[in-house]
Amino acid sequence: MHERVWFRPLLASLSGAGPLGELATAQRLEAFGFADVERTRQAVAELTRGLTRSSRMMQQLLPLLLDWLSASPDPDLGLLGLRRLASGEQRSTALATAFRDSPEVARHLALLLGTSRHLGDVLVANPDLIERLPDPDRLRTKPWGDLVTSGLSAISWRTDLPDRQRALQRWKQRHLLGVAARDVFGHAGVEQVGADLTRLAEATLEGALRSLDPQLPFAVIAFGRFGGAELGYASDLDLAFVHEGADAADAERVAGGLLRFVGGDTPAERIWAVDADLRPEGRSGPLARSLDGWDGYLDRWASTWERQAYLRLRFVAGDAALGRRLVDRIRAAVWSQPLTAAEEREVRRMKVRIERERIAPGEDPEFHLKLGRGSLADIEFTVQLLQLRHGVSEASTVAALGALVEAGHLPADEAEALEEAYRFCEGARNRTFLVVGAGDSLPTRPELIARVARSLGCTVPELREDYRRVTRRARRVVERRFYDQS
């Protein structure tokens, strides 16, 4: 309440009728996280302009709203989002009425708008979702079957691909908002976010595949984070395809159509980023293969890195019986022979090469959430090497850690160190994506990392120290178990 009292003279001063001068107004706004005084002035003027019922309600509510926005990672961004949502008399009245009827709607909206520009865009395009924000149950991701039905309903009456893509994009964004809102509000942890994103991606592929109407048995297999049901907001969908029947041309049509539908030809058309390079022969091979074609490749050509990649695979869309038959055959190939010492060295060399080649310019190697020492890639490679060494078949990294402990191949305290670092890095990577956009390291720019830290409920020094603490513990395990250093 103390802060709301402080905002009343500020509002009057922003309109030119208050007791504070320009400098005092700017200082007080800065103390509450509002850095752009002129933009704040314009937003307040637009929200309270005139003598309409909505403007009068906004005048009464604005001290509360500014108080709640000041608690978000980026109050300026939140106020801009509020301004966009209230544009136009009809929208402004609806928003002010919703705030008056439920202050919790306003509080939750302020936090979300001040956290993520992307989520603000989704709410501007779908203002009907605002009233759901205070209710975790209304934000919960639907069961797979319900998602598929609603996705098909969104595209069924549209005929051309661009219209269908736009409809499925909007459908995905509406459901993604629920996942991200529960994450930001503290109702869902890393594993739940991963499971919800995975279910949403599965339903997207199933709906798109059914709309293409394949004329032969056809299935989609997932690898990587998608295969492990551990997607993050920035994850690609690693896919491969299998078909039955002699019509390879129709199988290629379906596979190519699915990649274009979901992946788009341009970023604007993209529903999910997709990658089909893990198929046999990679980019030089056909998109879809028959079961016999997969068998022939697995028997003759599958490399060590492919065996490692095949640890995380699942059937995700299409003909379930066909997909599970392929999964069974790939797993049989993975475990057909023990990992040799030479193959273990190959896994280590591949990891070093990835670390050297993939840290993007501008990303901080000291606080890299994916490729830093003791971070995600370290953990995943260590777990996968132990799985191949000891014959532990699990697609999920976290589940594999539990299985390795249960089988006596990894001490519980070492598994706990790896799991803690995994959850921390994945959670920070997810939140960084929401707050500042794609990136695999903690931001280097002070104002950006400050927003990420604030969104995670800590200070920048605390965030960096937590990173150092958990990754240092994990790296000691990695050196012992992956590099065999005593």
Rosetta blueprint (number, residue, H / E / L):
1 M L
2 H H
3 E H
4 R H
5 V H
6 W H
7 F H
8 R H
9 P H
10 L H
11 L H
12 A H
13 S H
14 L H
15 S L
16 G L
17 A L
18 G L
19 P L
20 L L
21 G L
22 E H
23 L H
24 A H
25 T H
26 A H
27 Q H
28 R H
29 L H
30 E H
31 A H
32 F L
33 G L
34 F L
35 A L
36 D L
37 V H
38 E H
39 R H
40 T H
41 R H
42 Q H
43 A H
44 V H
45 A H
46 E H
47 L H
48 T H
49 R L
50 G L
51 L L
52 T L
53 R H
54 S H
55 S H
56 R H
57 M H
58 M H
59 Q H
60 Q H
61 L H
62 L H
63 P H
64 L H
65 L H
66 L H
67 D H
68 W H
69 L H
70 S H
71 A L
72 S L
73 P L
74 D L
75 P H
76 D H
77 L H
78 G H
79 L H
80 L H
81 G H
82 L H
83 R H
84 R H
85 L H
86 A L
87 S L
88 G L
89 E H
90 Q H
91 R H
92 S H
93 T H
94 A H
95 L H
96 A H
97 T H
98 A H
99 F H
100 R H
101 D H
102 S L
103 P H
104 E H
105 V H
106 A H
107 R H
108 H H
109 L H
110 A H
111 L H
112 L H
113 L H
114 G L
115 T L
116 S L
117 R H
118 H H
119 L H
120 G H
121 D H
122 V H
123 L H
124 V H
125 A H
126 N L
127 P H
128 D H
129 L H
130 I H
131 E H
132 R H
133 L L
134 P L
135 D L
136 P H
137 D H
138 R H
139 L H
140 R L
141 T L
142 K L
143 P L
144 W H
145 G H
146 D H
147 L H
148 V H
149 T H
150 S H
151 G H
152 L H
153 S H
154 A H
155 I H
156 S L
157 W L
158 R L
159 T L
160 D L
161 L H
162 P H
163 D H
164 R H
165 Q H
166 R H
167 A H
168 L H
169 Q H
170 R H
171 W H
172 K H
173 Q H
174 R H
175 H H
176 L H
177 L H
178 G H
179 V H
180 A H
181 A H
182 R H
183 D H
184 V H
185 F L
186 G L
187 H L
188 A L
189 G L
190 V H
191 E H
192 Q H
193 V H
194 G H
195 A H
196 D H
197 L H
198 T H
199 R H
200 L H
201 A H
202 E H
203 A H
204 T H
205 L H
206 E H
207 G H
208 A H
209 L H
210 R H
211 S H
212 L H
213 D L
214 P L
215 Q L
216 L L
217 P L
218 F E
219 A E
220 V E
221 I E
222 A E
223 F E
224 G H
225 R H
226 F H
227 G H
228 G L
229 A L
230 E L
231 L L
232 G L
233 Y L
234 A L
235 S L
236 D L
237 L E
238 D E
239 L E
240 A E
241 F E
242 V E
243 H E
244 E L
245 G L
246 A L
247 D L
248 A H
249 A H
250 D H
251 A H
252 E H
253 R H
254 V H
255 A H
256 G H
257 G H
258 L H
259 L H
260 R H
261 F H
262 V H
263 G H
264 G L
265 D L
266 T L
267 P H
268 A H
269 E H
270 R L
271 I L
272 W L
273 A L
274 V E
275 D E
276 A L
277 D L
278 L L
279 R L
280 P L
281 E L
282 G H
283 R H
284 S H
285 G L
286 P L
287 L L
288 A E
289 R E
290 S E
291 L H
292 D H
293 G H
294 W H
295 D H
296 G H
297 Y H
298 L H
299 D H
300 R H
301 W L
302 A L
303 S L
304 T H
305 W H
306 E H
307 R H
308 Q H
309 A H
310 Y L
311 L L
312 R L
313 L E
314 R E
315 F E
316 V E
317 A E
318 G E
319 D L
320 A H
321 A H
322 L H
323 G H
324 R H
325 R H
326 L H
327 V H
328 D H
329 R H
330 I H
331 R H
332 A H
333 A H
334 V H
335 W L
336 S L
337 Q L
338 P L
339 L L
340 T L
341 A H
342 A H
343 E H
344 E H
345 R H
346 E H
347 V H
348 R H
349 R H
350 M H
351 K H
352 V H
353 R H
354 I H
355 E H
356 R H
357 E H
358 R H
359 I L
360 A L
361 P L
362 G L
363 E L
364 D L
365 P H
366 E H
367 F H
368 H E
369 L L
370 K L
371 L L
372 G L
373 R L
374 G L
375 S L
376 L H
377 A H
378 D H
379 I H
380 E H
381 F H
382 T H
383 V H
384 Q H
385 L H
386 L H
387 Q H
388 L H
389 R H
390 H H
391 G L
392 V L
393 S L
394 E L
395 A L
396 S L
397 T H
398 V H
399 A H
400 A H
401 L H
402 G H
403 A H
404 L H
405 V H
406 E H
407 A L
408 G L
409 H L
410 L L
411 P L
412 A H
413 D H
414 E H
415 A H
416 E H
417 A H
418 L H
419 E H
420 E H
421 A H
422 Y H
423 R H
424 F H
425 C H
426 E H
427 G H
428 A H
429 R H
430 N H
431 R H
432 T H
433 F H
434 L H
435 V H
436 V H
437 G L
438 A L
439 G L
440 D L
441 S E
442 L L
443 P L
444 T L
445 R L
446 P H
447 E H
448 L H
449 I H
450 A H
451 R H
452 V H
453 A H
454 R H
455 S H
456 L L
457 G L
458 C L
459 T L
460 V H
461 P H
462 E H
463 L H
464 R H
465 E H
466 D H
467 Y H
468 R H
469 R H
470 V H
471 T H
472 R H
473 R H
474 A H
475 R H
476 R H
477 V H
478 V H
479 E H
480 R H
481 R H
482 F L
483 Y L
484 D L
485 Q L
486 S L
